[in-house]
């Protein structure tokens, strides 16, 4: 039979593969009644498909919303965890005011309350168990590369360690970690008082159980986490119980309430994820979140790093991620955390700790350290997990199946006279080009919005970003494919194009799947789903003779087959925006948040829409939908640029405040002879988002560009930085003000200077001052810091070659003494380095000044100004 006869025969049996040519002159040759019916069906299909797809997307969003709002699964068994009791603990802890390290609130009141409750629990415990309490006050130092790299030194901080074990004792233990300290000026309900409340109630439940544990559990109530992970370092490197610990669970927060997400596990201990899968009643876990977090995209870190890096212990990191707008603000109060959130976390933590403390694997967990694990929860019902090596095999099998399918398709169409392989590559090029074009278009909009001074318009009104950037991205994607259909694939059968661009979507996800697999990333499973589910659906549809021309039947089968990957993707898209939208309000003044948000929305739009691109080639016209999307984006753009959407909100039911740090500081600069060459005082203002103080200026007129603080050549710009974030926050203001009334100022002095036999110059320093001091060191260009008495003895510099040292102490501590050694290539012995020290008064009478308090009262209610008094002293040696 010749090829024409073959094409006519296929037309009668399968409209999907009807005789369509490529964009190079191959034309459809059938006619008559079948052709008219196909055109009629296409018209109906074209009118209905946008509405059907919109309803499908909204339905998925609704299902995800319901799943996320359902914190506690109905009908689950009683675990023995009492959320009401835990809430009582939470209210008492948060009533103790801000609990900064070194303050009586943290070192006395919070410690005494926790000890009293632990003693009450001990009295009620079963005779099958033994509770031992130890108050640890460690001193030590370490260096990490967080925030560009810095060194931390702590002295006499407070940890409360509680060991629960069988009456006969235990040789091994699992560690549960929370922290009861908080950042200054916040009650710290979610970060991290609620976790400590959950741990108290978990201790109560386990200690009174009628069945003894096989292993011990160490509950660490960590008193210095907000000082950049000092408490956990003090425990794992110095406490006598640390050697018993074989695994840990860290309870943290990046938001307030909601579900607690497992966002880190391991390293390379898949049995821990399997334990979580088996024991967590309400699971919420994602290897995608783990790999995103560990990539460093999110500017944060937890005690997980300390236990992993300094203790070589595997663990699970959990964190609340909802409502990050009020994280580390005065709004982080106990009443904003739902009881169901506490119950959910308690059920999970209690279940996992009980499971681990009874597991035979805990005794020597190193035997089960064999690679990573692919894991993800299915709508909070259960966790799917399998070894990464199995995931690699699965991905290769899926790739082989897709390649076999595409090869068969190419051979089949070649028999019909079509160069399907060429059209497939052209289609892939068009698809990728549409992505790039959409990204460029949306980024132009984002830059224009930023230039008009209307960044973060979506911060309070999130769907403004969807209608502005999402609508523009979708319109551009549709436009690019519509143009390809009109100008390249002219006179080509819509059925052929629909078939072609289905296969293009397989390639679009198959390629990143293999790239991630080659990189050893477990997140490759995400793209594997977008290959296998649509492929199986297509094969089933063909087997059941459900053709694309059979409008509603085909779309029903197609959408049903995409149900799980689409639901799973929507689940992750929600998590992305739930976590990152609030972060963009505290990510510094140098990263345009609209550019980041626009990029996220393009990526998410591409992921959610690629499986529907084929419908652009099946419908008669896309002009109406493109026009609506363009108008929607254009109108939103005009409204945004006119200032219609104010970024922040002071609504007490759902606050989304602007974050600002204010320090009333005094500065003194000395030269090499010790003479004062400059001194001043003022209120130093840092805006924590891209808008700086634009919206604040109308309320505080003197806070304008006339008091903009330039970054001079001094170490860390010559200002009292609390964290080494000077490269992220370059927009600063310095309002002149009288010296703050500090009763006991910091005393920083050089005790001695000596030339060492190995050619280095050693400088010995002594520092006395408040509980928080930061030190910045800048060596001369021809000199290097070769050694010091901190950390492991090897100086760890921050970005730019300067050195940042973070110091804190508890209630009582001696003077801080340290030394540094400097080597200079030109033999210099004087003027080898500039060193500065800043003191920070976070509590007590020194925290306030009349000028600072007066300024605070003028800030609008939609802002959260966190303030304290500080001092800055700079020397040259």
N, C-alpha and C positions, 0 to 999 in steps of 0.2 A: 504493500500500500504506500502511495506517495505521501509526502508530509502534509499536503492540503487535506487529503482525506483523513489523515490522523487527527488534524486540528478540529475538523468538523465533528468527528466521532467524540473527541474529548468534550466539545461544547455541549453535546447532548447529555453526557453523563456527569459532568462536573463543571459547574459554572465558575468555580474557584480557579480553574486552570484553563479558562476559555482562551481562544486564539488571539491573545494580545501581543502586539509587538513592543519592542523597546522604544526608546526615544530616538531611534535612528531609522525610522521608516517602516518598521514592521507594523502591519495594520490588521485589525480584526476583520475576518472575512465571512462570518456567519451572518444571517439575516432572518427576516420573518418574525413570526410570533414570539419565539424565545427572546429575540433581541428587544422587542417592544416591552415584554414583561420585565426583562432585566432593568430597562430604563425606568419603568414605572416603580419597581421596587427600590431603585436607587434614589428616586425622588422622595419616597416616603422615608427611606433610610436617612437621607440628608437632612430632612426636616426634624427628625426625632433624635438623632444621635447626640447633638450638643446637650439637649435637655436630659437625656438618659445618663450621659457621662457626668454631668453636673450633679445630678441626684446621687449617683454612685459615689462620687468624691465626698459630698456632704454626708452621705450615710456612713462612710468610713470614719469621717471626722467625728460623727456622733457616737459611733461605737467606741472609738478611742477615748472620747470624753467620758462616757459612762464607765468604761473600764478603769480610768484613772480616778474618777470620783468614788468608785467602790473600793474604799480602803481596806475594809475587812470583809472577807468572803463570807456570805451568809451560810449557816449550816455547818461551819467548820467545828472541829472538836474543841472542847475546853482545854486549854493548855496549862491552866493554873496561874496564868499571869493576870494580875488585877490592875487594870489601867487607872482605876479610881485612886488606889493607893499611890501609884506612881505620879499621878497629877498632884497629889498633896506634897510629895517630895519636890516636884518641879516648882510649885508656888513658893515653897519656903526658900529654895536655893535662889530663885530670881528676886526674892524680896530683900536679899542681902546687898542690893545695889551693884554697881560695876565691880567686878572682882579682878582687878589687875594685879599682876605679880608684885609682891612687896607691900601691898596694902593690907591693913587690918581686916578689911572685908574678905580678902582672899585667904590670907595666911592664918587668921584667927576665927572669924565668924563662920565662914564656909567650912573650914576644917573641923571646927567643933560640932557644927550641925551634922556633917557626914559621920563623924565618929559616934555621936549620940545615936543616930539611926542604925548604924552598924552594930552597936552594942545591944540595941533593942532586938535586932534581928538575931543576934547570937543567942540571946536568952530564949528565943522561941524555936531555935533550931533543933533538929532531931539528934538523938544520941548516936545515930549512924554517921554523923558528920562532925568535923572539927573545923572551927573558924579561927584563924590567926590574923591579927591586925598589926601592921608595921607602918610607922610614920617615917618616911625617908626624906632627908634633906641633903640632896647631893650637890656637889660642885664639880664642874668640868667644862670642857670646850670641844668644839668640832667645827668643821667647815663643810659646806654643801654648795652646790652650784645653782641653787634656787635664786631667782631674781638677779641673774647674772653672776652670782657667786659672792659669798660673804662668810665671815667667821663669827661664831656665837660663843659667848662665855657666860656661864651662869654660876651663881654662888648662893648656897643655902636656900634653894627653892624647895617647895613642899609637894611631895607625893603621898597619897594614902594607898597602901597596897593591902589587899585582903585576900587571904588564901583559904579557899573552901576545898576540903579534901575528905576522903573517907577516914573514919576514926583510926584506922590502922596506919594512915599516912599514904603518900603517893610519891612515886618516882618521877612522874611526868605531869605536865599541866598545859592547859590552854589558857591564853591570856585574853581578857576582855578589857578594852581601853576606852575611857571617855576623859574629858577634861572639864574641870569645874571653873577654871579661870575664864575671863571674858576680856574683850577689847575695852578700851576706855570709853566711858560715857554710854555704855549699852548694858542692858540686863542679861543678854546672852541666853535667852530661853532655848532657842534651837541650837545655838552654837556655844556651849554644848550641854547646857543644864538638863535638857530633856533626856539626853543619852545617859547621864549620870543617874537620873531618876529611874530610867528603865533598868539600869544595872543594879540599883538598890533593890527594886522589886524582884528582879531575876535572882539575885542573891537570896532574898527571902524565900522565894518559891523553891529553889533548889536545895537550900539548907534544911527545909522542913519536909522534904520528900521522904517517903517511906522506903525507897529503894536507894541504896548507896551508889555513889559514882565510882567508876573504875579508876579514873584519873582525877587530878586536882584541877581547880579553876582559880586563876589569879585575877581578881578584879582590881584594876589599877585606876584609881581616881586621880588623874593627872592634874597637877596644879600649875603647869607652865607650858601649855601648848601654844597659846597666842603669842608667846615670846619666840616664835618660830621654832617650835618643836623641841624645846629644851627639856621638858619633863620626861618625855619618852626616852630621850637620850640618857638622862640621868638614871632611869630605871634599868634599861636594857644593858647598859655598860657597867653598872656598879652594884645593882641590887643582888643579894644572895639568891633570890628566887628566879632570877633571869635564866640561870642554867637549867631550870626545870622546864622552861617553856618550849614547846614543840610547834605551836601554831598560835595565831592570834586573830581576834576580830576587833577591828577599829571602828568606832561609832563616831561619825562626823556629820557636818552640815555644810551645804552650799546654798541653802534656802531655808524656808520656814514651813515645816509640816509637809503634808502629802505623803507620798511613798518614799521609802528609803531604797536607794538604788545601789546594787553591788556594782561598783565601777572599777574595782581593781581586785585581782586575786594573784596568788602565786608568790614568788615566781616559780613557774614550772612545777606546781604541785596540784595536778588535776583532781586529786582525791578531795581537796577542800571544796571545790565547786560541786563535786558529787555529793559531799556531805550537806552543803547548802541546798542542793536540789532535793535531797531526801528529807531534810528536816524543816525547811522553811515553809510555813503554812501559806504565806501570801508572797510568793517570790516576785522579784523585780530585778533582773540582772541582764547585762549585755556586754559581750566581749567587744562590741563596737565602742561603747563608752570607755572601756578599759584602754583600748588602743588610742582613742582620741585623747584621753587624759594623759597617758604616758608619752604622747608625742610632744607635750609641752605647750599645746595651743591654749589651754586654760591656765591663766596665771595664778596658780594655787598649788599647795602641797599639803600633805597630811602626815600624821605620825606613821602611816604605812611605810613611808620612805625610810624612817629611822630604824624601825624593826627589821626591815628588809636589808638595808645597807650596813647597819652597825651590829645587828643581832643575827643576821643570816637566817631569819625565821620566816616561813611562809605565812600568809594570812589572807584575810578578806577585808576589804575596805567598803564601808557602807556610808551613804550620805543622803540626807534629805535635800531635794533639789527644787522643790516647788517654792514659788514666791521669793526669789532671790532679791527682789527689790528692797526688802527690809532687813536682809541679812547684814549684820554688823551695824545696825542702827538702833535708835531708842525704841523703835516699834517692835523689836524682837522680844515680845512679851509672852508670858505663859498663856494668856487668854487667846492668843492667835493660833495656838496649837490644838487641834481637835483631839478629843479623847480617842476617837477611832485611829488617829495617827499613832498615839501612844500604844494603844492595844495592838495595832498591826506590828509596830517595831518590837514590842515586847514578845508577842507570839513567835516572831521569827528568831529573835536573839536567844530567847529561852530554848526554843527547839534546837537551834544549831549548837549552842553550848552544851546542852544535855547530850546531843548526838556525839559531839567530838569528845566529851569527857567520858563517854562509854565506848568509844571506838578503839579496836585493837590497833588501828593504823597509827594512832597518835604516839605510841611508844617509840617508834623509829620511823618518823615520817620521811627521812632522807631516802629510804628504800623505795618510796613511791614517787620520787621526783623524776619524772620521765616526760618532759615536754609540756607544751601548753594545751589548752582545751578550748574548743569552740563551745560557747554557751550562750543561750538567750531564753528568755521566758516567753511563753505563749499566752499573751493577754493576761498575765498575772495568775494563770491557773497552774502551770507547772513549768519546769525548766527542761529544755532540750540541751544535752551536752554530749560531746564526743571528742576523742583525742584529735589534736591538730593534724597528726599524720593520717588519721582516717579521713579528716576533712580534705586533706590534699588529694587523697585517692578519689574521694567523691567528686571533687572539682574536676579532676582529670577525666573521670568517667563521663561527667556531664559535658565537658568540652568535646570529648570524642563522639558522644551521641549527637551533639549539635553539629559537629563537623560532618558526620555521616549523613545526617538529615539534609544539610545544605548541599553536600555532594550529590545525593540522589536528586534533589531538586534541580541542580545545575544540569545533570545528565538528562533529566526528563524534558526540561525546557530546550536543551540543545537539540533534541530530536524534533522539537517543533520549530526549529530554525531561529532560536533566540539565544543571544549571548548573555545568559543569566549571571554568570560570574562577573562580567563587566558591569552590568547594571547594579549588582550587589555592591561592588566597590564604589560606584558613583553614588548610590544611595547612602552608603556609610559616610562618604565625603560630604554630601549634602546635610546629613544629620549632624556631624561634628561642626560643620560650618554654621549651621543654625544655632548651635550651642554658643559658639564663640561670638556670633553676631548678637545674640540675645544678651550675653554678658557685657559686651562693649556698650550696647544701647543703654542697659540698665545702669552701668557704671557712670556713663555720661550724666544720666539723671541724678545719680547720687552725688557726683561732684558738683553739679549745679546747685543742688539743695544745700550742700555744705558751704558753697561759696556765698549763698544768700543768707547764711547765718541761721538756718532752720534745721540743723541736725537734731536727731533724736525726736522728731515730731511723732514718731510711732512708739516712743518709750511708754507712754501711758495708753495710747490708742494703737494697739498692735496691728489691727487690721488696716490701718492706714498704709503700713509697709506692704501688705498683701495687695491692696488696690493700686498702689503706686508702682512698686517694683515687680510684684508677681504678675499683675495684669500686663505690664509692658513686656516682660519676658515671654509670657505665653503668646501675646500678640505677635512678637517678633518670630517666635518659633513657627507659628502658623503661617505667617507671611512668607518666610523662607521656603517652606515646603509647598505653599500655594504657587509661588513663582517657579519652583522646580517643576511642578506639575504642568503649569501653563506654558513654559518656555523650553523645557528640556524634554519632558515626557509627552510631547504633543501627540494627540491622536492615539495614545496608548490606552489600552483597556484599564478601566478603574479596578477591575478584579485582579488583573496582573500586578498593578501597582500596590494594591492592598496586600497581596501575597508577598511582594518584594519587600515592602517596608515592615512587614512582620518579621521577616528574616533579618532585616537591617537592625531591628531592635534586639534580636538575639545576639548579633555581632557586637552591638553597642555595649551590652552587658557582659558578653563572653570575654572580650578583650581585657577590661579591668579585672574581671574575675581571675584570669590567668596571671596578670601582672601582680596582683596582690598575693596570689598563691606562690608565685616565684619569690616574692619578698618574705614569705613565711608569715604573713599576716592572717590571723584567724577571721578577720572581717570579710574575707573573700566569700564566705558563705552567703553574705547579704546579696551579692551579685549572682551567685549560683542559683538562688531562688528565682531571680528574674530571668534565668535561662530555662530552668527545668520546668517550672510551673506553666509558663506560656507554651512551651514546646509540647508537653503532654496534652494540654488543652487543645492545641491545634491538631494533633494526631487523632485525638478522640473525636473532634468535630469532623475530620475528614472521614474517619471510619464510619461515623453515624450519618454521613452525607448531609451534614449541616453546613450549608454553603454561605459565603459572605453575601450573596444576593438574597438570601432568605432573611432579610433585615433583622427582625426582632428575635427570632429564634437563634440566629448566629450570635448577636450581641449578648443575649442572655447566657449562652454557653461560654462565650469568651470571658465575660465579666465574672462569671461564677468560678472559672478556672484561675482567675487572677485574685480571687478573694483573699487568700492568706498572704501572699507576698505584698499585696497592696495594703492590707491591714497592718502588717508588720512594719512596712515602710512608713505608714502614717504615724504609727506608734513612735518610731524613732525620730521622725520629723518634729513631732510635738516635743520630744525630749530635747532636741537641738535648740529649739526656740525657747523652751522653758528655762534652759540653763544659760544660754548665751545672751538673750535679750537683756536680762538684768546686769550681766557682766559688762555689757557695752556701756552701761551707765557708770562704771567705775574702772574703765580700762585705760585711763590716762588721756592727756590732752593732745597726743601726737597721732593717734590712730583714728581716722575719720569713721565713726560708727556707721554712717549711712553706706559707706563703701563696703564694710564688712556685712551689714545686714542685706544689702543688695546682692552681694555675692552668694550668701546663704540662700536667699530666695531663688536665685537663678538655679543653683545646684538642686535645691529641693523641687523646683518646678520641672527641671529636666528629668529627675528621677521619677516623679509622679506622672509625667506626661508621655514619656518615651513609648510606653506600651500602647498609647492611644494614637500615636502619630499616623498609623496606617489609615485611621478613619478620615484623615484629611484628604486622602486619595480616593476614598470611597464615596464621599458626599459630593453633591453637585456644585455647591458653592460655599466658600468660607468668608465671603465679604461681610456679611452681617455680624458674625461673631468677632471678626477682627476689628470692625468699626466700633462695636460695643466695648471691647477691651481697650482700644486706643482712647476712646472718649473717657472711659473710667480712669485710666492712668493719667490722661491729660488734665482732667478736672481735679483729680487728687493733687497733681503736681502744682497747679495754680493755687489751690487752697493751702497746701503746705508752704509754698513760697510766700504767701500772703500772711503767714503766721497764724493761720486758723487753729492749728493743733498745738497747744502748749505742751511741752515735753513732760512736765512734772505734775505731781498731784499730792495735795495735802489732805485728801479725803481719808478720814480716820478708819473707814471700813476697808479701804484698799489703797494705802499710801504708796506713792512711788516718788520718793524724795530725791532731790539733788544733793549729792554728797560734797561736803567742803571741809577741809581741815584748816584750823586756825591755830597759830602758835604766837603767843605774846613773848617775844624773844629779845634778848640783849646780846650783842655781838662785840667781841674784842679781837683785834688782829695785832699780833706782835711780829717784830722783825728779828733778825738773827741775834741782835744784841739784847733782846728781851724788851725793847721799848715798844710802847703802844703806838702804832702808826694809824690806826683807824678804830673807831668804836661808834656804835649807834644802837638804837632800839626801835622796835616797831612790832606791828602785828603782821605776821607772814601768812599769806593766804594761798592755799592750793585748791583749785577746782579739780575734781576727780574725773571729769568727763570732757569731751571735746569742746563743749560750749564755754569752758572757762567760767568767767563770772558775768557773761553777757546779760543773763536774766536777773542777776543780783544787783547790777549797777543802778537801776532805777530806785532801788530801795536804800542803797548805800552809795551816795553820790561820789564820795571820796575814793571809792574802789573802782578806779578806771585806769586807762593806759598811762596816765601820768605817774602812777606808782608801780608800773610794771617792773618786776625784778629780773634783770638780765643774769645770765649764767656767766660769771667771771671765771678767771683762771684758777681760783682757789679750789681745793679738793671738794668735790660734790657741790660746786657752785657757791660755796661759802655760806651755806644755810644749814640749819639743824635737821637734816633728814632723819626720819624715824626708821624708814626702810630704804634700801638702795634702789629707789624707783625714779631717780632724777632724770633718766633717759626717757621715761614714759610720761612724766609730768613736767613739761618745760615751761608751761604758762603759770607764772607765779606773780604775786603782788605783795608789796611791802609798804604798809601804811605806817608812817612815822608815829611813834607813841612814846610816852615816858618809860623809863626802865620799870620792868615789873617788880613788885615788892616781894622778892624771894628772901626768906630769912636765913637759909643756909644754902649758899651757892656751892657749886661743884669746885673742888680743889684738884687741879691737874698740874703735876710737876715732874720734871726730869730729875730723878734721884742721882744718877751717875752716868758717865759716858766713858767707855774703855775700848782700847784697840786690842782686838783679839789676835792671837798668834797666826791664825790662818788668813789675816789680811782684812777682816771684817771689823766694822765699828759697831759695838753693842751699846744700845741706849736703854737704860732701865727707867721705867715710869711707875708712878704711883697715882691712883685716882681715888678720890673720895667724893661721894655725891648721892643723889637719889637712886631709886631702885632701877631706873632705866637710863643708860648712857650709851651713846653711839660715838665711835671713834673712826676718823677717816685719815688715811695715810697716803701721801703722794711723794714718791721718791724723785730726786733730781733726774734729769734725762739720762745722764751717764751712770746712774746708780740703780741697783736692784735690791729688793728686799730678799735676802738670801735665807734667813731663818728667823723664827720667833718662838716664844714660849707658849703659843696657842695651838689648839688643834693637834695635828700630828707633827707639828714643827715645820711644815712646809707652807709658806704664806700662800693663801688663796686670794687672788685679786678679783675685783669686780670688773665689769665691762670698762674698758678704757685704761686699764693698768693701775687704777687706784685700788685701795684696800679699805673694806668696810668691816668694822667690828661691832657686833651687837652685844651689849653687856646688860645683865640684870641680876638682881639679888633679892632674896627674901626679906623677912623682917629685920634680921640682924646679920650683918656680914662685916668682916674686916675690910680695910682698904684694899682695893684691887691693884695688884702689882703684876706687871708684865714687861717683857723686853723684846726688842727687835734688833736684828743684825742687818747692816747695810754694807754692800760692797760697791765701790765706785771704780770704774775703769781708769779714771784719770787721777786716782789717788786722793781725791777730796776727803777731808775730815770734818769740814764745817759746811753748813748749808746743804747737807746731803738729802734732807727730806723736810717736807711740810706736813705737820700733823695737827689735826683739829679734833676737839671733843665737844659733844653736845649733851646737855642734861635735859631730861624730860620729866616734868612733874605731872603725873597722871591722877593724883589723888591728894586729898588733904588740903590744908589752907594755901599751900603754894601753887595749887592747880589754877587758882583764879586771880584775876586782877580787876580793878574797877573799870579799866578801859576795855578789857576783854568782855566782861559781863555786859557792859553797856552796848557794845557792838553786837553781841549775840541777840539781844532783844530786838534788834532792827532787821534781823533776817526773816524772810517770809516763811509762812507755815509749811510751804511745800519744799523747804530745804531742810537738810540735816547737817548743821555745823557741829563738828566735833572739835573741841578746843582744849588747850592746856598751855601752861607756861613752860618755856624752855630757855636755855642759854647756849651760846656758842663761843668757844675760845680757840684761837688758832695760833700756832707757834712755828718757828723755823729753827731747826737744829743742824 
